[in-house]
């Protein structure tokens, strides 16, 4: 294979790369499933098993505040290792994590995600994928290793997105942003082969039921048979608000990083205390679970839509925003996509409380799509994520999802034109 951006690669070479991509997809997919399982069990141990052993019904306030501080110290230790814990959440998609860096990345990610940081698992999954690709292609040329790293990253993402179609659209959007670096058959076809083999591990084949499948969906939505004009009009306003909130969290985090530059450990501890304190305060004020504030939020989507009142939802929203901003800024490791989706879902729930519950499927689709487009600059991925999450209400949610993605992306572009964001992007590194 020629170097990236050089002459086109022949069909036989692409076929060999695709076979290699299928092998990388199996390894990366297995590693990603293992990471998700470890994260889930460790989180359950810390936040549920330990309180039960101590005779408590739920984690007390001092644990909600204290565990993020413990996580901050563990992250600090992990970033002292080779690899420095990998990329920060505001650095976008990092596709350059090799096997020599993966230990620090995984340790920092587990210390962040399991101890309550408001970040998602997509960043460590990408790291597992790129390291897998580089290991399996270690004897090949540099350009082949680069392709296999991308293949592995896309395969690993399927472990959390649940449906490879979302990852396909994400890959195409990232490739579009990167230009000829990624938008070539020699990259896209092996990546597609890797996605297929990686997803096979989740759903199984024949009598084997697989290693477990992540399903991102909201089953409790009411039916939404036809698009209502009022939902589109309200959706425009909702999408604007969601986009502004998502970008404000990123811009606020960037400002905190600039202020705390040169004081990494104090910044980590301070943002951990703010995150835990926001969760504990919200739980005390609302009677809701601290889990609605801590963690990424992808498993709490239905709970956000079931919040009992506008006041409770406003408190949860404010605490989630504060925790998200602090986690982005402090030095924790993880992804920034799923907490943004959580903010979009909470705002959709609040809007439905104001205008009526009949439009909640449309408003939810609008909020999720707008959040993805604004936070990640991935509008097509946002549409597919929103539709797959809300499709139980009916296919009509596609239209408000598209509206949300378009408005969210336009707001992001307008805000970037006024004040370009530093170090916030959604392209391959």
N, C-alpha and C positions, 0 to 999 in steps of 0.2 A: 504493500500500500504506500502511496505517496504521502507526503506531508500534508497537514491540514491546509485546505485552501488551494492545493495544487491541482494537477490534471485529474479528470474523472477516473474512477477505479472501475476495472472491468467486472462483468457479471460474475465470472468464476471467483474472483477475489471477494466480491461482496457476498457470494454464497458461503465461502469459507468463514468470513467474518460473522455471518448470521449463525452458522453452526457454533462458532465460538461464543456468540452472544447468547445462544440458548443455554450453553453450559454456565456462563457467567450469571445468567438469570436465575438458574437453580441455586447456585451458591449464595448470591446476593439475597435472593428471596428467603432462603433458609436463615441466613444471618439476621435479616430484618425481622422475621417472625420470632426468632429467638430473643431479639432485643425487646420487642413489644411485650413478649411474655414475661421477661425478667422485670421490665418496668412495671407491668401490671401487678405482678405478685409482690414486688418490693413495696410498691405504693400501698397495696392492701395490707401488708404486714405492718407498715409504719402507722397508717392512719386508722386502721380498723382492728387488726389483731392485737396490737399493743394496748389500746384503750380497753378492749374486752378483757385482756389478761389482768388489767388493773381494776376491773370491776366497773368500768365507765361505759355509759351508753354511746357516747361519741367523744371525739377528741376535745379536750377542754381548751379554753382560750390560751393558756400558757403553751400548750403544744402547737396550736395554730400559729402563734407568734414565734415559738422557739425552733420548730423544725426548719423553716426557711433559713434561720440563722446558722443552724448546723449544716444545711445544704450549702450555704455560702462559704463556710470554711472548707468543706470538701471540694467545692469548685476551685477555691484558691489553691488547694493542694494539687488538684488535677492540672491546672494551667501552668504549674511549675515543671511539669513533665515535658518531654519532647513532643512537639505538636501544639503545645499551649492550649489544649482543649478545643482546637479547631476555630472556625469562624464564629464571630459574634452574630446574634440574630439580625442585626441591621445590615450585615454584609451580603445578604442575598443568598443565592444558591451557590455554594462552594463545591466545585467538582474536582478538587485537587488534593483530597485527603488520601495519602498513601498508607500502606501498612505500618510504617514507622511512626505514624501519628495517631493511629486509630485508638490505642489504649487510652490516651489522655482525652480524646474526644468522647469516648463512651463513658468514662468515669465522670467527666464534667457534665455530660448530658443526664446521666442517672442521678447525680447529686442535685441537679437543677429540677428535673421533671418530677422525681419521686418525692422531693422535699417541699414541693408546693409552688415552684416558680410558674408564672403565668405565661408559659411558652409551650409550643407543640413539639412532637417527636420527629418532624420531617427532616430537620438538620442532621441529627445523628444517623437517621436511616440513609440519607444521601451519602454520608461518610462511610457507612458500612458497604454501600454499593460501590463507591469509587475504589475503596481499598480492595474489595473482592476482585474487581476487574483488573486492577493493577497487578495483584498477586498472580492471577491465572494467566496474564499476558506478560509476565516478567521477562520471558525470553524473547519476546517479539520486539519490533521496532517501537520507537517512541510514539509514532502516530497511531499504531495499533493499540498500544496501552491507553492512549487518550480516548480512543473510541470505546474500548472495553470499560474504562472508568465511567463514561457516560451511560453505557448500557447497564452497568451495575447500579448506578444511581437511580435510573428510571425503574429498574426492576424492584429495587428495595422500597421505593415510594409506594408501590402497590400494596405493601403490607399495612398501610394506614389509610390510604384513600379508598381501599375496598373494592374499587372497580377499575380495571386497567384502562377503560375508555377515558377516565379522567386524566390518567397519567399520559395517555397518548396525546390528548389535547394540550396538556401542559408541556410535553416535549416539543410539540409543533410550535407552540407560542414562544418557548425559550429559543428554539432554533430560528424562528422568524426574527427575534430580537438580536440574535448573534450573527445573523447573515450566513455567508458561505461557510463559516466555521463549523456549523452544525447542520445546516439545511442541505444535506447531501444524502443520496441513497446509501453511501458507505457508512453513514452514522445512523440514519433513521431506520433502515431495515434491520440491522443487528439489534437496535434498541427494541424494535417491535418483537423480534424473536425472543429477546430476553424477557420482555414483559409477559409474553405468553407462557414461557416455562416457569417464570417466577409465580404467576398467578395459579398455575397448575398445582403448585405446592399447597396453596390455600384451599382450593376447591376439591382436590383429589382426582383420581382417575380409576375407573373400574370399581372394584370393591373397596378401595382405599378412600377414605373420606377426607383426606388432606390434613394439614397441620392447623387448620382453623381459619376462618374467614372474617375479616373486619367488615361490618356492615354499617355504613353511615346512612341512617334513614330516620325519619320521623313518622311513626306509625299512627299517632293519635290525631292527625290533622283532619278536619272535616272535609267533606267532598267539595271540590271546586270544579264544576262542570263547564262553566263558561266565564270568559273574561268580562269583568265589570269595568266600565269606563271610570267609575269613581276610584277603583283600586289603582288604576294607572295614574290618575291625577294625584292621588295621595302618595303613590309610589315614587313619583318624581321628587317630592319634598323629602320623603324618607331616605331615598338614595343619596340625596345631597347631604343630609345630616349624617348618615352612616359614613360616607366618604370623608367628610370633614373630621369626624371623630377618629377614624382610623389613621388619617394622616397626622392629626394633632398628637396622637399617642407616639407616633414615630418621631415627629419633630421635637416633642417634649423630651423624649428619651435622648435624642441627639444633643439637645441643650444640656441635659444633666451630665452626659458623657464629657462634654467640653468643660463643664465646671469642675468635674471630679478628676480630670486628667492629672496623672501623677500620684493619685491616692487610690490605687486599685482596691486594696483590701478594705479600707474604710467605706468606699463606695459600695462594694459588695454587701457589707454588713448593713449599711444604712438602707439600701434598697430592699434587702431581705426583711428588715424590720418593718419597713413601710408596707411591703406586700402582705406579710403576716398580720400586721396591725389592721390593715384595711379589711382583710377577711374576717378577723375576729370582731371588729366593730360592726361590720355589716350583719354578721350572724347574730350578734347581741341585739341590734336594733330591729331586725326583721323576723327573727326566729327561723330563718332559712338556714340550710346547710352551708358551712364554710366552703364546701366544694364548688359552689356556684361561683366563687371568686377565685379560689386557688386553681391551679392546673390549667390546661389548655381550654377545656370547655367542650370538646367534641362529643363527650358522653353525656353532657347536660343540656343538649339542645331542647329536648322535649320539656325538661324542667323549667327552662327559661320561658317557654310559651305558657307554662302553667302557673306563673307567679300570680299571687292572689290579688294584688292591687297595684295601682300606678305608683304609690309611694314606695312600696317594697321594691318594685322593679327599678325605680330611680336610684335607690340606695345600692342595689346590686350592681347596676350599671356604673355608678360612680366608683364603687370599690373595685370592680373589674378593670375599669379604665386606669385607675391608679396603680393597681397591681401589674397590669400589662405594661404600662409606661416604665415602672420601676424595674421590672424584670428585663425589659429591653435594654435599659440603661446600665444595669449594675454589673454586668460581666457574666451573668448566667448564660448557659448554652442551651439552645433549642431553636425552634422555628417560630415565625411570627404570624403564620397564616391562620391557624385555628382559633387563637384568642380574638383575632379580628372578626372571624365568623360569629363568635359568641357575642361580641358587641353588636353586630348587625342583627342577630336574632333577638337580643334583649330589646333593642330599639323597635324592631318589628312588633314585638309583644306589647310594648308600651303604646305604639300607634294603634294597634287593634283595640286596646282598652279605651282609647279616645273615640274611635270611629265605628266600632262594632266588630264582633268576632267573625262575621261572615267572610270577611276578606283576609283572614289571617294566613291562609296558605299563600295567597298572592303576595302579601306584605313580607312574609318570611322569605320567599324566593327572592324578592326584590332586595331585602336587606343582606342576604348571604352573597348574592351576586355582586352587589355594590361594594361590600366589604372586601371581597377577593380582588376585584378590579382595582380598587383604590389602594389597598395595602400592598398587593403583590404586583400590580400592573399586569394582571393576567385575566382580561375580560372573558375570553372564551372558556377558560377553565372555570371562571366564576359562574357562567351560565350552566355548564354541565354539573358542577357541584350543587348548585341551587336546585336544579331540576331533579337530580337523583335523590337529594335529601327530602324533597317535598312531593315527589311523584305519586305518593300514595293518595294525594288529594285529587289527582287527575292531571292529564297532559296540558291542560290550560295554563298551568303555572309557568310554562315555558315563556309565554309572552312577558309577564312581569319580571321574570328572571333576566330576559334580554334587556328590558328597560333598565333594570337596576345596574347591569354590567355597563351599559352605554353611559348612563348618567355618572356612575361611580368613576369610570375611566376619564370622562370629560372633566370632572372635578379634580381628579388627580393631575391631569395634564395642566389645567388652569393654575393649580396651586404650585406645581413645579415650575411653571413659566414665571410666576411672580417671585418665587424664592426656591431655587433648586435645592433638593435634599442632598446632603452629603452622606455618601456611603450607604444609601438606601436604594437598592435596585433588585430586580428580579431576573437577572441574567446569569448565565454561567460565568463563573470566575475564570 
